[in-house]
Every structure is written in structure tokens, then in C-alpha cells.
Amino acid sequence: MLGWLGGIVATSGSGSGSRSRVSVAMSMLIVLAALLVVPALPGEASQRSAFVPPPPPPLSAAAVFVYDATAGVPLFAKDADARLAPASLTKIVTALVVLEHAALDETVTIGPEDIVDETQSRANLIAGDTLTVRNLLVGLLVPSGNDAALALARHVGTGLPGGGEVSAVDRFVAEMNRLVTDRGLQNSSFANPSGLDGDDHYTSARDLAVLTAEAIENPTLAEIMGTSAATLPSALGSAGYPVNTTHDMVLEGTAVAGKTGTTEEAGGCLVTVSLEGGNQVVTVILGAELTTDVQGNRTSDARYPETRELIALLPERYDWIDPSMPNAVPGLPQELSVWDASLSAGGRIPVPRNRVAELGYRLVLGAPAEPGLPVGTVLFTVGSEVLAEQPLVQAALLSAAPLALSEV
């Protein structure tokens, strides 16, 4: 059996049949002769770049980002980093902050300062009532209740540092901005927990896709964002608060989760989570065309037809390939066998249909580990672009004993 290098091993292959790699025999000779880490293919990393998704077809939306959240692959992009008003899509960030600081079974008493008028979306909460954090999250994300947003922000903000002149809601908003900064998101800034327009209140389609991907990893948020209707129990002895989703595609069952947003400045905003190739795909639309009549009734809403068009294009433009299948990525099974490594559960990867023949890989391996533990990464490539990556685990413990030259 081959001995394992003392440091990182990098090998690469291409689905087109051409191969470029540091041979195992040469690697071992270098280790034996110089006891140095082998920097395989030293110029290759700098020549590779992240996959650039194609633009979508012409749409009214100011910005679009379609993202395979399971594989971590962007699929379509239009002005994805533009800073735009997100309206109530803000509430996805509100929910993430709440879950960082509050337990679902904590109770919150609704205050008079939480009540909003009929010009805002609301869950119709009553001052003096008491609801759990979980039920308020339903009121936040299903009917897009600004009253629920204020109640949650006040509850969580009360326990955050920085009291004195700073209100609980303002402390909560500071925590929203801390969260996006910690995630490395540079095109997001929030001024309130509900999504009202403001000069310092903006985000990007790409940032929202990343935040939505994080949200749907949480089973509670994924369930709530996929709920079409519910009744929030009331401690006042009333029948409770019936709430219905504002997302048409969640209501009709063509989306597994979603969130809506509209304001005069933001236009039509929509986050939709659908399934493609077994993966969760997040479609974000910001600034889509909305029209209303003189009475203020909405007469057209481009968010939904444009989202449906994007989702319908996915199987036309991409193949979802399972890299664990024997012939999916030529050469990969044999390479993994050499190093006694195996793919961890990473799901399928979307590959542009016109570039399937370019599908290749690059292994980045570290020192051996106990079976089942992480040991490296495989980068999947199309041409010189890195499309996706998946973790590798040790399949069996390799011998670290050096080979005799006669064995090389």
C-alpha cells in the first residue's frame, strides 16, 4: 500500500480525459530524498477562479441571484451585489438573530409599542397578550408581521449589552449588523427589524441567498418558512391569531419555503426555496415590477412569473451530477482509492449542461486520520473555474511507513 505524504497532497484530473497530477511515485521520492512537503502543481491554484454563473434572461427585477444552497453553487446572477432595499426579506435576518439569543419556548408579552397600523403587514397581535418565541417567529415569517418583528426585537434586545440611551430594538438592530459582518457579507446594513425603507437599510441578492441558506439549515425556520397557514394561540382566552402565508408558491406547494417583501422603494422582493436534483435552490429577486390601480390595489406582480421562469430554466441549463457514482467524474474513484479517501455526504453538484465534458477535479489532502474523520477536500472544476467543493473523509488508515525505492 502506498505511504502517505507528510503534508498536503494535491492532484487533479479532468473529465475530458487529459490528466495533470504529481505522480505518487515522484511524491514519495521527494519525501524520501528531501523530507519536504510536496507543493503539487504550484501554479495551478492561482490560475483557477470561482465559477461565474450566467445572467438570467431579461427580467424586470433589479437584481437576481439563484443559488444551489446544498452544493454551494451560484446558478444565475444579475447585479447580485447591488445594494438594494429588501423590504420584509429583512425578517430572515431578524429570525437568525432571534435564534442566536432566545429559546423557542421563552414567552414574550406584547407591548403597546409593538402594535403597528393597518398600513403595515402584521399578525394582528394584541397588547398584553403572551406568546412564545416560536409562535412569534411564525407571526414574523408567515404573514410577515411587523408587530411580531418589534416584539421579538424588543424581547431579545432587552438582554443585549449597551443599555442606557440605546433602546432594546436599536441594540437588536446592532446585532443584526454584527451577524452579517461576522458572515463576511459586505453589502448589507439594517436600520430596523421589519424591513421599512431607510437610507441605511439595504442588502444584496447574493447576501440574502447566503442568509436564506443559513436559515433553512435550521429545522424550525425551514418548517416555518414553508408553512401556508397556522393559528397562533392566545393567552387572553381568544380564538388565537389565524395567519396565512404571503408567498403564493408556498401556498400552492411549488416552493418548500419562502419569504416575501414589498415597499414603495424596494418594489417586489421574493425569496423562494425549491428542489432541483434533490438539492435546495434559493432564488432571490429584488426590485421586480409592481403596479397598482388608483385605489392602491395591486394589478400586476412580476416577482412570481419571473421566479417561475428562472426555476423552469434550471433543468434546461444544468445537470445535477452525483460525484459518488462510478462514472460521474472520470478518474476520481480511482484517485480516492489510491489515498483511501471517500466523499462525505455532499449531495449532487449542478454542472452547466454545455460544459459537462469539462468536469474535472482537484484533490487537496492532508495527513492521514482515523477512519471516518475529515482528511481533505475535492474541488470540482469546469475548465479553470472551481464549481463546487466537497469534504473527504478517511476510508481506512494508511501506513505512514516510507517505501523502499524498489517499491516506488
C-alpha positions, 0 to 999 in steps of 0.5 A, spaced: 500 500 500 502 506 498 505 511 504 502 517 505 505 524 504 507 528 510 503 534 508 498 536 503 497 532 497 494 535 491 492 532 484 487 533 479 484 530 473 479 532 468 473 529 465 475 530 458 480 525 459 487 529 459 490 528 466 495 533 470 497 530 477 504 529 481 505 522 480 505 518 487 511 515 485 515 522 484 511 524 491 514 519 495 521 520 492 521 527 494 519 525 501 524 520 501 530 524 498 528 531 501 523 530 507 519 536 504 512 537 503 510 536 496 507 543 493 503 539 487 502 543 481 504 550 484 501 554 479 495 551 478 491 554 484 492 561 482 490 560 475 483 557 477 477 562 479 470 561 482 465 559 477 461 565 474 454 563 473 450 566 467 445 572 467 438 570 467 434 572 461 431 579 461 427 580 467 424 586 470 427 585 477 433 589 479 437 584 481 437 576 481 441 571 484 439 563 484 443 559 488 444 551 489 444 552 497 446 544 498 452 544 493 454 551 494 453 553 487 451 560 484 446 558 478 444 565 475 446 572 477 444 579 475 447 585 479 447 580 485 451 585 489 447 591 488 445 594 494 438 594 494 432 595 499 429 588 501 423 590 504 420 584 509 426 579 506 429 583 512 425 578 517 430 572 515 435 576 518 431 578 524 429 570 525 437 568 525 438 573 530 432 571 534 435 564 534 442 566 536 439 569 543 432 566 545 429 559 546 423 557 542 419 556 548 421 563 552 414 567 552 414 574 550 408 579 552 406 584 547 407 591 548 403 597 546 409 599 542 409 593 538 402 594 535 403 597 528 397 600 523 393 597 518 398 600 513 403 595 515 403 587 514 402 584 521 399 578 525 394 582 528 397 581 535 394 584 541 397 588 547 398 584 553 397 578 550 403 572 551 406 568 546 412 564 545 418 565 541 416 560 536 409 562 535 412 569 534 417 567 529 411 564 525 407 571 526 414 574 523 415 569 517 408 567 515 404 573 514 410 577 515 408 581 521 411 587 523 408 587 530 411 580 531 418 583 528 418 589 534 416 584 539 421 579 538 426 585 537 424 588 543 424 581 547 431 579 545 434 586 545 432 587 552 438 582 554 443 585 549 449 589 552 449 597 551 443 599 555 442 606 557 440 611 551 440 605 546 433 602 546 432 594 546 430 594 538 436 599 536 441 594 540 437 588 536 438 592 530 446 592 532 446 585 532 443 584 526 449 588 523 454 584 527 451 577 524 452 579 517 459 582 518 461 576 522 458 572 515 463 576 511 457 579 507 459 586 505 453 589 502 448 589 507 446 594 513 439 594 517 436 600 520 430 596 523 427 589 524 421 589 519 424 591 513 421 599 512 425 603 507 431 607 510 437 610 507 441 605 511 437 599 510 439 595 504 442 588 502 444 584 496 441 578 492 447 574 493 447 576 501 440 574 502 441 567 498 447 566 503 442 568 509 436 564 506 441 558 506 443 559 513 436 559 515 433 553 512 439 549 515 435 550 521 429 545 522 424 550 525 425 556 520 425 551 514 418 548 517 416 555 518 418 558 512 414 553 508 408 553 512 401 556 508 397 557 514 397 556 522 393 559 528 397 562 533 394 561 540 392 566 545 393 567 552 387 572 553 382 566 552 381 568 544 380 564 538 388 565 537 391 569 531 389 565 524 395 567 519 396 565 512 402 565 508 404 571 503 408 567 498 403 564 493 408 558 491 408 556 498 401 556 498 400 552 492 406 547 494 411 549 488 416 552 493 418 548 500 419 555 503 419 562 502 419 569 504 416 575 501 417 583 501 414 589 498 415 597 499 414 603 495 422 603 494 424 596 494 418 594 489 417 586 489 422 582 493 421 574 493 425 569 496 423 562 494 426 555 496 425 549 491 428 542 489 432 541 483 436 534 483 434 533 490 438 539 492 435 546 495 435 552 490 434 559 493 432 564 488 432 571 490 429 577 486 429 584 488 426 590 485 421 586 480 415 590 477 409 592 481 403 596 479 397 598 482 390 601 480 388 608 483 385 605 489 392 602 491 390 595 489 395 591 486 394 589 478 400 586 476 406 582 480 412 580 476 416 577 482 412 570 481 412 569 473 419 571 473 421 566 479 417 561 475 421 562 469 428 562 472 426 555 476 423 552 469 430 554 466 434 550 471 433 543 468 434 546 461 441 549 463 444 544 468 445 537 470 445 535 477 451 530 477 452 525 483 460 525 484 459 518 488 457 514 482 462 510 478 462 514 472 460 521 474 467 524 474 472 520 470 478 518 474 476 520 481 474 513 484 480 511 482 484 517 485 480 516 492 482 509 492 489 510 491 489 515 498 483 511 501 479 517 501 471 517 500 466 523 499 462 525 505 455 526 504 455 532 499 449 531 495 449 532 487 453 538 484 449 542 478 454 542 472 452 547 466 449 542 461 454 545 455 460 544 459 459 537 462 465 534 458 469 539 462 468 536 469 474 535 472 477 535 479 482 537 484 484 533 490 487 537 496 489 532 502 492 532 508 495 527 513 492 521 514 486 520 520 482 515 523 477 512 519 471 516 518 474 523 520 475 529 515 482 528 511 481 533 505 477 536 500 475 535 492 474 541 488 470 540 482 472 544 476 469 546 469 475 548 465 479 553 470 473 555 474 472 551 481 464 549 481 463 546 487 467 543 493 466 537 497 469 534 504 473 527 504 473 523 509 478 517 511 476 510 508 481 506 512 488 508 515 494 508 511 501 506 513 505 512 514 511 507 513 516 510 507 517 505 501 523 502 499 525 505 492 524 498 489 517 499 491 516 506 488 
